[in-house]
Amino acid sequence: MNNFKFLYLYVSIIAFSSCNSLEEKNSSETIPDKKKKTKTEVPRTVSKEFKDYWYNGNAELTSYQLMQERYGEIRQGTAVNIFVTEDFLPNEQVKANNAFEENISVMKLNQMKNFNTGIYPYSIMSSTFNPISETGHPLKVTNGIQEWCGQVYMQLNNRDSFEIESHSYFEGEADQTLSLPKTWLENELWNLVRINPEELPTGDVMIIPSFEYLRLKHKEIKEHNAFASLKQGDSITIYTLNYPDLQRQLMLFFHSTFPYEIEKWEEVNAADQNDTLRLKTTATKMKRMRIPYWNKNGNEFTYLRDSLGL
């Protein structure tokens, strides 16, 4: 109990990081979660090793050389994975700017992709927020895609069910609101790799494909049957997810020991629903750094992009 009181007092005075706040603060250190448990949520043991790595005021930034399939051709670009822990408001499901007892500590992945298709560029961002102190599906997932033809945006909020909103420029998609039963999400697998790879689902699994895939391929938002496998090597572990009906495969290559950094990933998809051509998207690590990037937004820090090969 004394340790808990000490931790609470400590958390109350630390700074919180915010890319949107006028006052840049670091929000990595948190207090124990008080969110109401559900049947699918059980406490997760968080090791000292994990806390030392993820609660030290830094984010992990990794840049990748991207070879992205789009419109039946491979496009060269870059991708960046930004992993960081932060405090999350359980009801509003947004970042917390102040320390409150009900805050939930989450692992956040912001994944950015940039590539060109001929004359015009694509920009894709996906964000996933997984609770750390307990198992359970992400509290929130978002995806936005912008290109010169138009833009799309999709958001999932984990409440009594998966509440999903999707907005699209394209005919047949427009504005959608739906509620789906809770199930595995492809988007959450990336954070599970970093939190505890042993929790990754294997065997036959019902799973909602990545939001990026659903929108780029104009697929119905629903779960699909897939088969997942985990092959652990001495240095690299490979997690593979196969969707037979979608002709889709995802492979994540990550270090076999903590902190399980993701070195590469591959996606293989049918070029479109009327074509049997299967092209491979690959992302291979270029550079990695651990810094409080939210404090590096002045022009004098532009050189750090060169450090990431961007």
LINSUL-V260150 format. One record per residue. N is the residue number from 1. RES is the residue in one letter. PHI is phi as a letter, one per 40 degrees, with the letter a starting at -180 (* if undefined). Layout:
N_RES_PHI / N_RES_PHI
This chain:
1_M_* / 2_N_c / 3_N_c / 4_F_c / 5_K_c / 6_F_c / 7_L_c / 8_Y_c / 9_L_c / 10_Y_c / 11_V_c / 12_S_c / 13_I_b / 14_I_c / 15_A_c / 16_F_b / 17_S_c / 18_S_a / 19_C_c / 20_N_b / 21_S_c / 22_L_c / 23_E_b / 24_E_c / 25_K_b / 26_N_b / 27_S_b / 28_S_c / 29_E_c / 30_T_b / 31_I_b / 32_P_d / 33_D_c / 34_K_b / 35_K_c / 36_K_c / 37_K_c / 38_T_b / 39_K_c / 40_T_c / 41_E_b / 42_V_b / 43_P_d / 44_R_b / 45_T_c / 46_V_b / 47_S_c / 48_K_c / 49_E_d / 50_F_c / 51_K_c / 52_D_c / 53_Y_c / 54_W_c / 55_Y_b / 56_N_b / 57_G_g / 58_N_b / 59_A_b / 60_E_b / 61_L_b / 62_T_b / 63_S_c / 64_Y_b / 65_Q_c / 66_L_b / 67_M_b / 68_Q_b / 69_E_c / 70_R_a / 71_Y_f / 72_G_g / 73_E_b / 74_I_c / 75_R_b / 76_Q_c / 77_G_a / 78_T_b / 79_A_b / 80_V_b / 81_N_b / 82_I_b / 83_F_b / 84_V_a / 85_T_c / 86_E_a / 87_D_c / 88_F_b / 89_L_c / 90_P_c / 91_N_c / 92_E_c / 93_Q_f / 94_V_b / 95_K_c / 96_A_c / 97_N_c / 98_N_b / 99_A_c / 100_F_b / 101_E_c / 102_E_c / 103_N_d / 104_I_b / 105_S_c / 106_V_b / 107_M_c / 108_K_b / 109_L_b / 110_N_b / 111_Q_b / 112_M_b / 113_K_b / 114_N_b / 115_F_a / 116_N_b / 117_T_b / 118_G_g / 119_I_c / 120_Y_b / 121_P_c / 122_Y_b / 123_S_b / 124_I_b / 125_M_b / 126_S_b / 127_S_b / 128_T_b / 129_F_b / 130_N_c / 131_P_c / 132_I_b / 133_S_c / 134_E_a / 135_T_c / 136_G_h / 137_H_c / 138_P_d / 139_L_c / 140_K_a / 141_V_b / 142_T_b / 143_N_a / 144_G_b / 145_I_b / 146_Q_b / 147_E_a / 148_W_c / 149_C_c / 150_G_i / 151_Q_a / 152_V_b / 153_Y_a / 154_M_b / 155_Q_b / 156_L_b / 157_N_b / 158_N_c / 159_R_b / 160_D_c / 161_S_b / 162_F_c / 163_E_c / 164_I_b / 165_E_b / 166_S_b / 167_H_b / 168_S_a / 169_Y_c / 170_F_c / 171_E_d / 172_G_g / 173_E_b / 174_A_f / 175_D_b / 176_Q_b / 177_T_b / 178_L_a / 179_S_b / 180_L_b / 181_P_c / 182_K_c / 183_T_a / 184_W_c / 185_L_b / 186_E_d / 187_N_d / 188_E_c / 189_L_c / 190_W_c / 191_N_c / 192_L_c / 193_V_d / 194_R_c / 195_I_c / 196_N_a / 197_P_d / 198_E_c / 199_E_c / 200_L_c / 201_P_c / 202_T_b / 203_G_g / 204_D_c / 205_V_a / 206_M_c / 207_I_a / 208_I_c / 209_P_c / 210_S_d / 211_F_c / 212_E_d / 213_Y_c / 214_L_d / 215_R_c / 216_L_c / 217_K_c / 218_H_f / 219_K_c / 220_E_c / 221_I_c / 222_K_a / 223_E_c / 224_H_b / 225_N_c / 226_A_a / 227_F_b / 228_A_b / 229_S_a / 230_L_b / 231_K_b / 232_Q_c / 233_G_b / 234_D_c / 235_S_b / 236_I_b / 237_T_b / 238_I_b / 239_Y_b / 240_T_b / 241_L_b / 242_N_b / 243_Y_b / 244_P_c / 245_D_c / 246_L_c / 247_Q_f / 248_R_b / 249_Q_b / 250_L_b / 251_M_b / 252_L_b / 253_F_b / 254_F_b / 255_H_c / 256_S_c / 257_T_b / 258_F_d / 259_P_c / 260_Y_f / 261_E_c / 262_I_c / 263_E_c / 264_K_a / 265_W_a / 266_E_b / 267_E_b / 268_V_b / 269_N_b / 270_A_c / 271_A_d / 272_D_a / 273_Q_c / 274_N_b / 275_D_b / 276_T_c / 277_L_c / 278_R_b / 279_L_b / 280_K_b / 281_T_c / 282_T_b / 283_A_b / 284_T_b / 285_K_d / 286_M_b / 287_K_b / 288_R_a / 289_M_a / 290_R_b / 291_I_a / 292_P_c / 293_Y_d / 294_W_c / 295_N_c / 296_K_b / 297_N_b / 298_G_c / 299_N_d / 300_E_c / 301_F_b / 302_T_c / 303_Y_d / 304_L_c / 305_R_c / 306_D_c / 307_S_c / 308_L_c / 309_G_g / 310_L_b
